[in-house]
Amino acid sequence: MTTRTLVSAAVLASMTALPALAQDDNMDKLSNMQRTDATFTHIDQDGDRAEALRSILQHINVPDGFEISLYAVVPDARSMAVAPQGTVTFVGTRKDKVWSVVDRDRNRVADEVMDFAPSVTFDIPNGPCFSPDGFLYIAERNRVLTFPAAEFFFEGPDPAVGVVVAKGDLIPEEEESFNHTARVCRVGPDGKLYISLGQPHNVQPVDKLEMYDENGIGGIIRINTDGTGREVYTRGIRNSVGHDFNPANGDLWFTDNQVDGMGDDIPPGEINRQTAAGQHFGFPWVNGGVEIPQYKDVARPEGVEFVDTQLKLTAHAADLGMRFYTGNSFPDEYQGGIFWAQHGSWNRTTPVGARVMFTKLDENGDAVGAEVFAEGWLDDSTGEYRGRPMDIAFLKDGSMLVSDDFAGAIWRIAYNPQPAE
């Protein structure tokens, strides 16, 4: 059987499984390979907006030998997924758009930005991710869709689409919220789909503990790419909006956001390492190693040992999207390490964050400290944000993309040392 036949079979299988959704007539049409009347929204990559964004670059500090530039104007840019062959980068939002960002001439500046699949009504499509064989998955607030061969059909408004998890089946509909519902997805080394499910409260009520645990709310679930075999892979997290797998050993790493209202300096932010299915990271009993008052007298899960945080980070800096570096253009010191975005605080007396961070791993695969890699999106003199980094991705040349939902941009950081004079 040829690869083309295999892909076609997978597409047909996903179409067959597609339920009729009365609230979205276009989904019915797309499931039957019918056209719609959808049209694209194109984002201007020149003009005043682009110039205003480029004026921010003078404030951004990167290590010696690196340079930062504006890659694309992308409104509300959140989590990113670079297509396997590098043709296009898909960018999620916390609104109703997924953007296609295209650099046709490979000069590392986007030529075109337009909405992906305008025929589909998205609902907080924050989390795009790719399988190695080119299937695009988009995790919404309460649904997961798949787009076979999206890299090659993004220029049409009506791409083939299948439902992996139907609306209302990712979380119970009564738990839908705008708070902590920006999903992140990754296809793991085992070929399964991993999806973060932030719990929507600051600290969830005790009477929701059992139901949240069963559904994986406040955790990361794992499912087969056809939607079957759902299990709770990660427990005891509050709201993770960034995870990635260490290519060296397959361990899952993820950021977590801390409880509000306990002061400027606690709890610390978290980066965690998971080495086995079902591990528990302590929330809502502890967050960043700090005990949560609301759960002081609530019995902890029997026989469960909480996994310690790998890195305790600056409190309320909002550590979000993260990636292992697997490229070959950055210096050796960055090989195999983790880059992540600090979105910046919203409720701290003195704002912190709005920068790109880095950590190395030691010979045991553990994180070694945290260092600032790029900063300057926060104006320290006024406390105002010029931008707010949200996610990290890498192009095929090894350069870094940084999404920024505040500025509405994607920045590119490349290593380009200048020869000594």
C-alpha positions as CSV (number, residue, x, y, z in Angstrom):
1,M,0.0,0.0,0.0
2,T,1.4,3.4,-1.0
3,T,1.9,6.4,1.3
4,R,-0.8,8.2,-0.7
5,T,-3.2,5.4,-0.2
6,L,-2.5,5.3,3.6
7,V,-3.1,9.0,3.9
8,S,-6.3,8.8,1.8
9,A,-7.5,5.9,4.0
10,A,-6.8,8.0,7.2
11,V,-8.7,11.0,5.8
12,L,-11.7,8.8,4.9
13,A,-11.7,7.3,8.3
14,S,-11.7,10.6,10.0
15,M,-14.5,11.9,7.7
16,T,-16.6,8.8,8.4
17,A,-16.3,9.4,12.2
18,L,-17.3,13.1,11.8
19,P,-20.6,13.7,13.6
20,A,-23.2,16.1,12.2
21,L,-22.9,19.4,14.1
22,A,-26.1,21.4,13.6
23,Q,-24.5,24.5,15.0
24,D,-21.8,24.6,12.3
25,D,-23.2,23.9,8.9
26,N,-19.8,24.2,7.2
27,M,-18.5,21.2,9.2
28,D,-21.2,19.1,7.5
29,K,-20.2,20.4,4.1
30,L,-16.6,19.8,4.7
31,S,-17.2,16.2,5.9
32,N,-18.9,15.6,2.5
33,M,-16.1,17.3,0.6
34,Q,-18.3,20.2,-0.4
35,R,-17.2,23.7,-0.9
36,T,-18.4,26.7,1.2
37,D,-18.5,30.4,0.5
38,A,-15.8,31.2,3.0
39,T,-13.2,33.8,2.1
40,F,-9.7,34.5,3.5
41,T,-8.6,37.4,5.8
42,H,-5.2,38.6,4.8
43,I,-2.9,40.5,7.1
44,D,-0.8,43.3,5.6
45,Q,2.9,42.6,6.2
46,D,4.0,46.2,5.3
47,G,2.9,49.6,6.2
48,D,2.6,51.5,9.5
49,R,1.8,48.4,11.7
50,A,4.9,46.6,10.6
51,E,7.1,49.7,11.0
52,A,5.7,50.2,14.6
53,L,6.6,46.6,15.4
54,R,10.1,47.0,14.0
55,S,10.6,50.0,16.3
56,I,10.4,47.6,19.2
57,L,13.5,45.7,18.1
58,Q,15.9,48.4,19.3
59,H,14.8,47.6,22.9
60,I,15.3,43.8,22.7
61,N,18.6,42.4,24.1
62,V,19.8,39.1,22.8
63,P,23.2,37.3,23.5
64,D,26.3,38.3,21.5
65,G,26.2,36.8,18.1
66,F,22.4,36.7,17.9
67,E,20.1,39.1,16.1
68,I,16.3,39.6,16.3
69,S,14.0,40.7,13.6
70,L,10.3,40.9,12.8
71,Y,9.2,37.6,11.1
72,A,5.5,38.3,10.7
73,V,2.6,40.6,11.7
74,V,0.2,38.1,13.2
75,P,-2.7,39.4,15.4
76,D,-3.1,37.6,18.7
77,A,-0.3,35.2,17.9
78,R,-0.2,32.3,20.4
79,S,1.0,28.7,20.2
80,M,2.8,27.7,16.9
81,A,3.3,24.6,14.8
82,V,5.9,24.6,12.1
83,A,4.9,22.2,9.3
84,P,7.1,19.1,8.9
85,Q,8.5,20.3,5.5
86,G,8.7,24.0,6.6
87,T,6.2,25.3,4.1
88,V,4.0,27.1,6.6
89,T,3.7,27.9,10.3
90,F,0.3,27.6,11.9
91,V,-0.4,30.0,14.7
92,G,-3.3,29.6,17.2
93,T,-5.1,32.4,19.0
94,R,-7.4,32.8,22.1
95,K,-10.1,34.1,19.8
96,D,-11.5,32.4,16.6
97,K,-8.6,32.4,14.2
98,V,-5.8,30.1,13.2
99,W,-3.3,31.8,11.0
100,S,-1.1,30.4,8.2
101,V,2.2,32.2,8.0
102,V,4.2,31.6,4.8
103,D,7.7,32.5,3.8
104,R,7.7,31.4,0.1
105,D,11.2,32.7,-0.8
106,R,12.8,31.4,2.4
107,N,14.4,34.8,3.2
108,R,13.2,34.3,6.8
109,V,10.5,37.0,6.6
110,A,6.9,36.1,6.1
111,D,5.5,36.9,2.7
112,E,1.9,36.2,3.5
113,V,-0.3,35.8,6.6
114,M,-3.9,34.6,6.2
115,D,-6.4,32.7,8.3
116,F,-6.4,28.9,8.0
117,A,-9.6,27.1,7.2
118,P,-11.9,30.1,7.3
119,S,-14.8,27.8,6.6
120,V,-14.5,26.4,10.2
121,T,-15.8,28.2,13.2
122,F,-13.0,27.9,15.8
123,D,-13.4,28.4,19.5
124,I,-10.2,29.4,21.2
125,P,-8.0,27.4,18.9
126,N,-4.9,28.1,20.9
127,G,-3.1,24.8,20.4
128,P,-1.9,23.6,16.9
129,C,0.5,20.7,16.6
130,F,1.8,18.3,13.9
131,S,2.3,14.6,13.8
132,P,5.6,13.6,12.0
133,D,3.6,12.4,9.0
134,G,1.9,15.8,8.4
135,F,-1.4,15.7,10.2
136,L,-2.3,19.0,11.8
137,Y,-4.2,18.9,15.1
138,I,-5.9,21.9,16.6
139,A,-6.9,21.8,20.3
140,E,-9.7,24.2,21.0
141,R,-11.4,25.1,24.2
142,N,-13.6,22.0,24.1
143,R,-12.9,20.1,20.8
144,V,-9.9,18.7,18.9
145,L,-9.9,18.7,15.1
146,T,-7.4,17.2,12.6
147,F,-6.5,18.5,9.1
148,P,-4.7,15.9,7.0
149,A,-2.0,17.3,4.7
150,A,-2.7,20.9,6.0
151,E,0.7,21.9,4.9
152,F,-0.2,21.4,1.3
153,F,-3.9,22.5,1.3
154,F,-3.8,25.6,3.5
155,E,-4.3,27.9,0.5
156,G,-7.9,26.6,0.0
157,P,-10.7,27.8,2.3
158,D,-12.2,24.3,2.6
159,P,-9.6,21.8,3.7
160,A,-10.4,18.3,4.7
161,V,-11.2,18.1,8.4
162,G,-12.0,15.4,10.9
163,V,-13.1,15.5,14.5
164,V,-10.7,13.7,17.0
165,V,-12.6,14.8,20.1
166,A,-16.1,16.2,19.6
167,K,-17.3,19.4,21.2
168,G,-18.3,18.7,24.8
169,D,-16.1,15.6,25.1
170,L,-12.8,17.2,25.9
171,I,-14.2,18.7,29.1
172,P,-17.8,18.7,30.4
173,E,-19.6,21.6,28.8
174,E,-20.5,23.1,32.2
175,E,-16.8,23.5,32.9
176,E,-16.2,25.7,29.8
177,S,-14.7,29.0,30.7
178,F,-12.5,31.7,29.1
179,N,-10.2,31.3,32.1
180,H,-7.4,28.7,31.7
181,T,-8.8,27.1,28.5
182,A,-5.9,27.8,26.1
183,R,-5.0,24.2,25.2
184,V,-1.6,23.0,24.1
185,C,-1.1,19.8,22.2
186,R,1.9,17.7,21.2
187,V,2.3,14.3,19.5
188,G,4.6,12.3,21.7
189,P,7.3,9.7,20.9
190,D,4.6,7.0,21.3
191,G,2.6,8.6,18.5
192,K,-0.2,9.7,20.9
193,L,-1.7,13.1,21.3
194,Y,-1.0,14.9,24.6
195,I,-3.4,17.8,25.5
196,S,-3.2,20.1,28.5
197,L,-6.4,20.9,30.4
198,G,-6.0,23.8,32.7
199,Q,-8.6,23.9,35.5
200,P,-10.6,27.2,35.2
201,H,-10.4,28.4,38.8
202,N,-7.7,30.1,40.8
203,V,-7.9,27.1,43.1
204,Q,-10.7,24.6,42.3
205,P,-13.4,23.9,44.8
206,V,-13.0,20.7,46.8
207,D,-16.3,19.3,45.5
208,K,-14.8,19.3,42.0
209,L,-11.7,17.4,42.9
210,E,-12.9,13.9,41.9
211,M,-14.6,15.0,38.7
212,Y,-11.5,17.0,37.6
213,D,-9.2,14.1,38.4
214,E,-11.3,11.7,36.3
215,N,-11.4,14.0,33.3
216,G,-7.8,15.2,33.6
217,I,-8.8,18.8,34.2
218,G,-5.8,20.3,35.9
219,G,-3.6,17.8,34.1
220,I,-2.5,16.5,30.7
221,I,-4.4,13.8,28.9
222,R,-3.1,11.3,26.4
223,I,-5.2,9.9,23.6
224,N,-4.7,8.0,20.3
225,T,-4.8,10.3,17.3
226,D,-8.2,8.9,16.4
227,G,-9.6,10.0,19.7
228,T,-9.7,6.6,21.4
229,G,-7.8,5.4,24.4
230,R,-8.1,8.5,26.6
231,E,-6.2,8.5,29.8
232,V,-5.0,11.0,32.3
233,Y,-1.2,11.1,31.9
234,T,-0.3,14.0,34.2
235,R,-2.0,15.0,37.4
236,G,-1.7,17.8,39.9
237,I,-1.1,20.9,37.8
238,R,-2.9,24.2,37.7
239,N,-2.7,25.6,34.2
240,S,0.0,24.4,31.9
241,V,0.3,26.3,28.6
242,G,3.5,24.8,27.4
243,H,4.9,21.3,27.1
244,D,7.4,19.4,25.0
245,F,9.2,16.0,25.0
246,N,13.0,15.7,25.5
247,P,14.2,14.1,22.2
248,A,17.0,12.4,24.1
249,N,14.9,10.2,26.4
250,G,11.2,11.0,25.7
251,D,10.5,12.6,29.1
252,L,7.6,15.1,29.1
253,W,8.4,18.6,30.4
254,F,5.9,21.3,31.0
255,T,5.5,24.8,32.5
256,D,2.8,25.6,35.1
257,N,1.2,28.8,36.2
258,Q,0.9,29.6,39.9
259,V,-1.9,30.6,42.3
260,D,-2.9,34.3,42.4
261,G,-3.6,36.2,45.5
262,M,-0.8,35.0,47.8
263,G,1.5,37.9,47.2
264,D,4.1,39.1,44.7
265,D,6.7,36.5,45.4
266,I,4.9,33.2,46.0
267,P,4.3,30.7,44.7
268,P,7.2,30.5,42.3
269,G,6.7,29.5,38.7
270,E,7.3,26.0,37.6
271,I,9.1,23.9,35.0
272,N,8.4,20.2,35.6
273,R,9.8,16.9,34.3
274,Q,7.6,13.8,34.0
275,T,9.2,10.4,33.7
276,A,6.2,8.1,34.0
277,A,2.5,8.1,33.3
278,G,0.2,9.1,36.1
279,Q,2.7,11.1,38.1
280,H,1.2,13.8,40.4
281,F,2.7,17.3,40.7
282,G,0.9,18.4,43.9
283,F,-1.8,20.9,42.9
284,P,-4.1,22.0,44.5
285,W,-2.3,21.0,47.7
286,V,1.0,22.6,46.7
287,N,2.1,24.9,44.0
288,G,5.8,25.5,43.3
289,G,6.5,23.8,46.7
290,V,4.2,26.3,48.5
291,E,1.2,24.9,50.4
292,I,-2.1,26.2,49.3
293,P,-4.2,27.5,52.3
294,Q,-7.5,26.3,50.9
295,Y,-6.3,22.7,50.9
296,K,-4.4,22.7,54.2
297,D,-7.0,20.4,55.8
298,V,-8.0,18.4,52.7
299,A,-6.7,14.8,52.7
300,R,-4.0,14.2,50.0
301,P,-4.4,11.3,47.5
302,E,-3.7,8.1,49.4
303,G,-0.4,6.5,48.5
304,V,0.6,9.3,46.1
305,E,4.0,11.0,46.2
306,F,4.2,14.4,44.7
307,V,6.9,15.0,42.1
308,D,9.2,17.9,43.0
309,T,9.4,20.9,40.6
310,Q,12.5,20.9,38.4
311,L,12.9,24.7,38.4
312,K,11.3,27.2,40.7
313,L,11.0,30.4,38.8
314,T,10.2,34.1,39.3
315,A,6.7,34.3,40.7
316,H,3.9,35.5,38.4
317,A,6.1,35.9,35.4
318,A,3.7,33.5,33.5
319,D,5.9,30.8,32.0
320,L,4.1,29.5,29.0
321,G,5.3,27.9,25.7
322,M,8.5,25.9,25.6
323,R,10.6,23.9,23.2
324,F,13.7,21.7,23.3
325,Y,16.4,23.0,21.0
326,T,17.1,20.4,18.3
327,G,18.5,22.7,15.6
328,N,22.2,23.0,14.6
329,S,22.7,26.7,14.1
330,F,22.9,27.8,17.7
331,P,26.2,27.4,19.6
332,D,26.9,24.1,21.4
333,E,25.9,25.5,24.8
334,Y,22.2,25.6,23.7
335,Q,22.1,22.1,22.2
336,G,19.5,19.9,23.9
337,G,18.4,22.7,26.3
338,I,15.0,24.2,26.8
339,F,13.8,27.6,25.7
340,W,10.6,29.0,27.1
341,A,8.5,32.2,27.0
342,Q,7.6,34.3,30.0
343,H,4.4,36.1,29.1
344,G,4.7,38.6,31.9
345,S,2.7,39.3,35.1
346,W,-0.7,40.8,35.1
347,N,-1.3,41.1,38.9
348,R,2.0,41.8,40.4
349,T,2.9,45.1,42.1
350,T,6.0,45.4,40.0
351,P,5.6,43.6,36.6
352,V,8.1,40.9,35.7
353,G,8.7,38.6,32.7
354,A,8.0,39.4,29.0
355,R,11.2,37.6,28.0
356,V,12.7,34.4,26.6
357,M,14.4,32.1,29.1
358,F,16.8,29.1,28.8
359,T,18.0,26.2,30.9
360,K,20.6,23.5,30.2
361,L,20.2,19.9,31.2
362,D,22.8,17.9,33.1
363,E,24.0,14.4,32.5
364,N,21.0,13.0,34.4
365,G,18.6,15.0,32.3
366,D,17.7,17.5,35.0
367,A,17.4,21.2,34.6
368,V,20.3,23.4,35.6
369,G,19.3,26.9,36.6
370,A,17.4,29.5,34.5
371,E,19.0,32.3,32.5
372,V,17.5,35.2,30.5
373,F,18.1,34.7,26.8
374,A,16.1,37.7,25.3
375,E,14.5,40.6,27.1
376,G,13.3,44.1,26.6
377,W,9.6,43.6,25.9
378,L,8.9,45.1,29.3
379,D,9.7,48.7,29.8
380,D,11.2,48.8,33.3
381,S,10.9,52.5,33.6
382,T,7.2,52.6,33.1
383,G,6.1,49.0,33.8
384,E,4.4,48.9,30.4
385,Y,4.7,46.1,27.9
386,R,6.0,46.5,24.4
387,G,5.2,42.9,23.8
388,R,4.5,39.6,25.6
389,P,6.2,36.5,24.4
390,M,3.9,33.5,24.5
391,D,5.5,30.5,22.6
392,I,8.7,29.2,21.1
393,A,9.2,27.3,17.8
394,F,12.1,26.7,15.5
395,L,12.4,27.0,11.7
396,K,14.2,24.4,9.6
397,D,17.4,26.5,9.7
398,G,17.5,26.3,13.5
399,S,16.4,29.9,14.1
400,M,13.9,30.7,16.7
401,L,10.4,32.0,16.4
402,V,8.8,33.8,19.3
403,S,5.0,34.5,19.2
404,D,3.7,37.7,20.9
405,D,-0.1,38.0,21.4
406,F,0.2,41.5,22.8
407,A,2.2,43.1,20.0
408,G,0.5,40.8,17.4
409,A,3.8,39.6,16.0
410,I,6.2,36.7,15.5
411,W,9.8,37.6,16.2
412,R,12.7,35.7,14.8
413,I,16.0,35.2,16.7
414,A,19.0,33.8,14.7
415,Y,22.6,33.2,15.4
416,N,24.7,35.3,13.0
417,P,28.0,36.2,14.5
418,Q,29.9,39.0,12.8
419,P,33.5,38.4,11.8
420,A,36.1,40.2,13.8
421,E,37.5,43.3,12.2
